[in-house]
């Protein structure tokens, strides 16, 4: 895999940091690649701004910080407003469709959207929305092997929540396999109408 810069952002309590750890572990431990991860979060335990920077590569990563992400995963409106301008032209934007309103995009992007929180709630625990999002990421980016990510999920969550997290991963993966892609030209109109909160 070529060097890929990824930012995952949202608010505390959504599993932002764990999402990045899962993807980095899948790449470095189960897929034989290299990964670095740095994190940033506010003083609040839950509800505060939170983001993780992940760099994946098939060769050692010499600079661990994201300068202009190829892929941006946003799970809150605040994260969207703050980080979308940094996304590389032609990059991939993945949004939590019930929490993020897509608008004012000035660059050409591939946009994907998933109701990760809603899917997690249907499984019985909102806290597994990060596993849903990781599954969705795996399907739409084609960056990591699904088996590698599945192993990373199994290796990183408490045994009592293993089955639930694996189900959440599979739900996100399935949703991503069937997900429509929007371009910047259509995202403002289509995603606002289809995915914005009511």
PyMOL commands that set and color helices and strands:
alter all, ss='L'
color gray80, all
select helices_A, chain A and resi 16-28+77-86+116-122+126-141+146-156+159-177+184-195
alter helices_A, ss='H'
color red, helices_A
select strands_A, chain A and resi 4-11+34-41+49-57+71-74+92-96+110-114+182-183
alter strands_A, ss='S'
color yellow, strands_A
deselect
rebuild
show_as cartoon
